[in-house]
Amino acid sequence: MTDVMRATWPAADEDEEAADLLLAALRRSAYGVAGSDRTADALTRIAEGAAAVIPGVLDAGVTVRGSGGLTCAVHTTETAAAVDRAAIRLAEGPCIDAVAGADTVVLPDAAAETRWPRFVREAVRHGVRASLSVPFCSTWPVGALNLHVTRHALRDDALRRRIRREARIFAVHASIALAGAHRVEHLERALERRDVIGQAKGILMMQHGIDADEAFTRLRRASQHTNVKLYDVAAWLCTRGTPAERPDA
């Protein structure tokens, strides 16, 4: 868990104090979340930050959608992990609806909830009395922040509105950090690939006495002939030898 101080619920009539508390908590969490240059690190800091920033929440997790479907990417507690995995396994629950495109989805009282009967049974079994899932605004990864409340239900309208509002604000803050981490990763990956292709071109130029354009043409031809991506051909060449030496080339 991060060293972010936990916020406490202010009285309902102390809106200005509540806003100041939220701003201070977001500022403290920003150093960790926004400073992450890897998506996986950012997701971890987001879950930890949410559990620290959103009053009344200890169990937080993040569900993301990838090529293999939905996964429980990170969690702050085993309770959060178990509940999020149950939602994915059963294909129902607030996080499923949120990832599918719904706005903030609230389960205010597990004891009275009828929308997701199988998920609710699992949530109650793990001590969850209320849940809330907020989709990320970023285009990558597609996912949702899941907050599970075990101490009390969210029957009180003012309390429910407040936690919903603060969760949405935090999700926007988190989405900006995710977008930044994704850009950094994408740029680093592109530079890495360019370096590998450059090295492969250099090998061909040295071995065959050709210029850079001809070296790239040969790499591209090998890629088309073997139905292997250009980067993979270049990486193979850098570690194994020329494409012409491959048995399947």
VEXDREN-2710 file (C-alpha; in Angstrom, 1 decimal):
% VEXDREN-2710
k/r/px/py/pz
1/MET/0.0/0.0/0.0
2/THR/1.3/3.5/-0.7
3/ASP/2.1/6.0/2.0
4/VAL/-0.8/8.2/0.9
5/MET/-2.8/9.2/4.0
6/ARG/-6.3/7.9/4.1
7/ALA/-9.1/10.4/3.8
8/THR/-12.0/10.3/6.3
9/TRP/-15.7/11.0/5.7
10/PRO/-16.5/14.7/6.5
11/ALA/-19.9/15.7/7.7
12/ALA/-22.6/16.1/5.0
13/ASP/-22.7/19.9/5.4
14/GLU/-19.0/20.3/5.1
15/ASP/-18.8/20.4/1.3
16/GLU/-15.9/22.8/1.1
17/GLU/-13.9/20.8/3.6
18/ALA/-14.7/17.6/1.7
19/ALA/-13.4/19.2/-1.5
20/ASP/-10.2/20.3/0.2
21/LEU/-9.6/16.8/1.6
22/LEU/-10.1/15.2/-1.8
23/LEU/-7.8/17.7/-3.5
24/ALA/-5.1/17.1/-0.9
25/ALA/-5.4/13.3/-1.2
26/LEU/-5.3/13.5/-5.0
27/ARG/-2.2/15.7/-4.8
28/ARG/-0.4/13.2/-2.6
29/SER/-1.4/10.2/-4.8
30/ALA/-0.4/12.1/-8.0
31/TYR/3.3/11.8/-7.3
32/GLY/3.1/8.0/-7.4
33/VAL/0.4/7.5/-10.1
34/ALA/1.5/10.2/-12.6
35/GLY/5.1/9.3/-12.1
36/SER/4.7/5.7/-13.4
37/ASP/6.2/5.2/-16.9
38/ARG/4.9/1.6/-17.3
39/THR/1.2/0.8/-17.7
40/ALA/1.4/-2.1/-15.2
41/ASP/3.0/0.2/-12.6
42/ALA/0.4/2.9/-13.2
43/LEU/-2.4/0.4/-12.7
44/THR/-0.9/-0.8/-9.4
45/ARG/-0.5/2.8/-8.1
46/ILE/-4.1/3.6/-9.3
47/ALA/-5.6/0.8/-7.2
48/GLU/-3.5/1.7/-4.2
49/GLY/-4.3/5.4/-4.6
50/ALA/-8.0/4.7/-4.9
51/ALA/-8.0/2.7/-1.7
52/ALA/-6.2/5.6/0.0
53/VAL/-8.1/8.5/-1.6
54/ILE/-11.7/7.2/-1.6
55/PRO/-13.1/7.3/1.9
56/GLY/-14.5/4.0/3.2
57/VAL/-12.7/1.9/0.6
58/LEU/-10.0/-0.6/1.4
59/ASP/-10.5/-3.2/-1.3
60/ALA/-9.8/-1.8/-4.8
61/GLY/-9.0/-3.5/-8.1
62/VAL/-8.7/-2.8/-11.8
63/THR/-10.3/-4.9/-14.5
64/VAL/-8.9/-4.5/-18.0
65/ARG/-9.9/-5.9/-21.4
66/GLY/-7.1/-7.4/-23.6
67/SER/-6.8/-9.7/-26.5
68/GLY/-7.6/-12.6/-24.3
69/GLY/-10.6/-11.1/-22.7
70/LEU/-11.1/-9.5/-19.2
71/THR/-8.5/-9.9/-16.5
72/CYS/-8.1/-8.8/-12.9
73/ALA/-5.0/-6.7/-13.6
74/VAL/-4.2/-5.5/-10.1
75/HIS/-5.8/-5.4/-6.6
76/THR/-5.0/-4.1/-3.2
77/THR/-6.4/-7.0/-1.2
78/GLU/-7.3/-10.7/-1.8
79/THR/-10.9/-9.7/-1.2
80/ALA/-10.8/-7.3/-4.2
81/ALA/-9.1/-9.9/-6.3
82/ALA/-11.6/-12.6/-5.4
83/VAL/-14.6/-10.4/-6.1
84/ASP/-13.2/-9.1/-9.4
85/ARG/-12.3/-12.6/-10.6
86/ALA/-15.8/-13.8/-9.7
87/ALA/-17.3/-11.0/-11.8
88/ILE/-15.1/-12.0/-14.8
89/ARG/-15.9/-15.7/-14.3
90/LEU/-19.6/-15.2/-14.0
91/ALA/-19.7/-12.4/-16.7
92/GLU/-21.8/-10.2/-14.5
93/GLY/-21.5/-7.4/-12.0
94/PRO/-20.7/-3.7/-11.9
95/CYS/-17.2/-4.0/-13.5
96/ILE/-18.6/-6.0/-16.4
97/ASP/-21.1/-3.3/-17.2
98/ALA/-18.6/-0.5/-16.7
99/VAL/-16.0/-2.1/-19.1
100/ALA/-18.8/-2.7/-21.6
101/GLY/-19.4/1.1/-21.8
102/ALA/-21.8/2.0/-19.0
103/ASP/-21.1/5.0/-16.9
104/THR/-20.3/4.6/-13.2
105/VAL/-22.1/1.5/-12.0
106/VAL/-23.1/1.4/-8.3
107/LEU/-24.2/-1.6/-6.3
108/PRO/-25.5/0.3/-3.2
109/ASP/-26.6/-2.6/-1.0
110/ALA/-25.7/-6.2/-1.7
111/ALA/-28.5/-7.4/0.7
112/ALA/-31.2/-5.8/-1.6
113/GLU/-29.5/-6.1/-5.0
114/THR/-31.3/-8.1/-7.8
115/ARG/-29.4/-7.1/-11.0
116/TRP/-26.5/-9.6/-10.7
117/PRO/-27.7/-12.5/-8.5
118/ARG/-24.7/-14.8/-9.0
119/PHE/-22.1/-12.1/-8.6
120/VAL/-23.8/-10.7/-5.5
121/ARG/-23.7/-14.1/-3.8
122/GLU/-20.0/-14.2/-4.4
123/ALA/-19.5/-10.6/-3.2
124/VAL/-21.4/-11.2/0.0
125/ARG/-19.5/-14.4/0.6
126/HIS/-16.3/-12.3/0.6
127/GLY/-17.8/-9.7/3.0
128/VAL/-18.6/-7.0/0.4
129/ARG/-21.7/-5.0/1.2
130/ALA/-21.5/-2.4/-1.7
131/SER/-19.5/-1.9/-4.9
132/LEU/-18.8/0.7/-7.4
133/SER/-17.0/0.5/-10.8
134/VAL/-15.9/3.5/-12.9
135/PRO/-14.6/3.1/-16.5
136/PHE/-11.4/4.7/-17.5
137/CYS/-11.5/7.6/-19.9
138/SER/-8.2/6.6/-21.6
139/THR/-8.3/4.6/-24.8
140/TRP/-5.7/2.1/-23.5
141/PRO/-6.2/0.0/-21.6
142/VAL/-10.0/-0.4/-21.7
143/GLY/-10.9/-1.1/-18.2
144/ALA/-12.6/0.0/-15.0
145/LEU/-11.6/0.8/-11.4
146/ASN/-13.5/-1.3/-9.0
147/LEU/-14.1/-0.2/-5.4
148/HIS/-15.6/-2.6/-2.8
149/VAL/-17.0/-1.5/0.5
150/THR/-17.0/-4.1/3.4
151/ARG/-17.8/-1.9/6.4
152/HIS/-21.3/-0.7/5.4
153/ALA/-23.7/-0.5/2.5
154/LEU/-24.3/2.7/0.6
155/ARG/-27.9/3.2/1.4
156/ASP/-27.5/6.9/2.4
157/ASP/-28.0/9.0/-0.7
158/ALA/-25.5/11.7/0.3
159/LEU/-22.8/9.2/1.1
160/ARG/-23.5/7.3/-2.2
161/ARG/-23.3/10.5/-4.2
162/ARG/-20.1/11.6/-2.5
163/ILE/-18.3/8.3/-3.1
164/ARG/-19.5/8.2/-6.7
165/ARG/-18.4/11.7/-7.3
166/GLU/-15.0/11.2/-5.8
167/ALA/-14.5/7.9/-7.5
168/ARG/-15.2/9.5/-10.9
169/ILE/-12.8/12.4/-10.2
170/PHE/-10.1/9.9/-9.2
171/ALA/-10.8/7.8/-12.4
172/VAL/-10.3/10.9/-14.6
173/HIS/-7.0/11.6/-12.7
174/ALA/-6.0/8.0/-13.2
175/SER/-6.9/8.0/-16.9
176/ILE/-4.5/10.9/-17.5
177/ALA/-1.7/8.9/-15.9
178/LEU/-2.5/5.8/-17.9
179/ALA/-2.4/7.8/-21.1
180/GLY/1.0/9.1/-20.2
181/ALA/2.4/5.8/-19.3
182/HIS/1.0/4.2/-22.5
183/ARG/2.7/6.9/-24.6
184/VAL/6.0/6.4/-22.9
185/GLU/5.8/2.6/-23.4
186/HIS/4.8/3.0/-27.0
187/LEU/7.6/5.4/-27.8
188/GLU/10.2/3.2/-26.1
189/ARG/8.9/0.2/-27.9
190/ALA/9.1/2.1/-31.3
191/LEU/12.7/3.2/-30.6
192/GLU/13.7/-0.3/-29.5
193/ARG/12.3/-1.8/-32.7
194/ARG/14.0/0.9/-34.9
195/ASP/17.3/0.1/-33.2
196/VAL/16.9/-3.6/-33.9
197/ILE/16.0/-3.0/-37.6
198/GLY/19.0/-0.6/-37.8
199/GLN/21.3/-3.2/-36.4
200/ALA/20.0/-5.8/-38.9
201/LYS/20.5/-3.4/-41.8
202/GLY/24.1/-2.8/-40.6
203/ILE/24.8/-6.6/-40.6
204/LEU/23.5/-7.0/-44.2
205/MET/25.5/-3.9/-45.3
206/MET/28.7/-5.3/-43.9
207/GLN/28.2/-8.9/-45.0
208/HIS/27.1/-8.1/-48.6
209/GLY/28.6/-4.7/-49.3
210/ILE/25.2/-3.1/-50.0
211/ASP/23.8/0.3/-49.0
212/ALA/21.1/1.0/-46.4
213/ASP/18.2/1.1/-48.9
214/GLU/19.1/-2.3/-50.4
215/ALA/19.6/-3.8/-46.9
216/PHE/16.1/-2.6/-45.9
217/THR/14.7/-4.0/-49.2
218/ARG/16.2/-7.4/-48.4
219/LEU/14.8/-7.4/-44.9
220/ARG/11.3/-6.5/-46.2
221/ARG/11.6/-9.2/-48.9
222/ALA/12.6/-11.8/-46.3
223/SER/9.6/-10.7/-44.2
224/GLN/7.2/-11.2/-47.1
225/HIS/8.7/-14.5/-48.2
226/THR/8.6/-16.0/-44.7
227/ASN/5.4/-14.3/-43.6
228/VAL/7.2/-13.1/-40.5
229/LYS/7.0/-9.5/-39.3
230/LEU/9.8/-7.2/-40.3
231/TYR/10.9/-6.6/-36.7
232/ASP/11.0/-10.4/-36.0
233/VAL/13.1/-11.0/-39.1
234/ALA/15.5/-8.2/-38.0
235/ALA/15.7/-9.5/-34.4
236/TRP/16.4/-13.1/-35.7
237/LEU/19.1/-11.7/-37.9
238/CYS/20.7/-9.8/-35.0
239/THR/21.0/-13.0/-33.0
240/ARG/21.3/-15.9/-35.5
241/GLY/22.6/-14.8/-38.9
242/THR/21.3/-13.7/-42.3
243/PRO/17.8/-14.6/-43.5
244/ALA/19.3/-16.5/-46.4
245/GLU/20.8/-18.9/-43.9
246/ARG/17.4/-20.0/-42.6
247/PRO/16.2/-23.3/-43.8
248/ASP/12.7/-21.9/-44.5
249/ALA/14.0/-18.7/-46.2
END
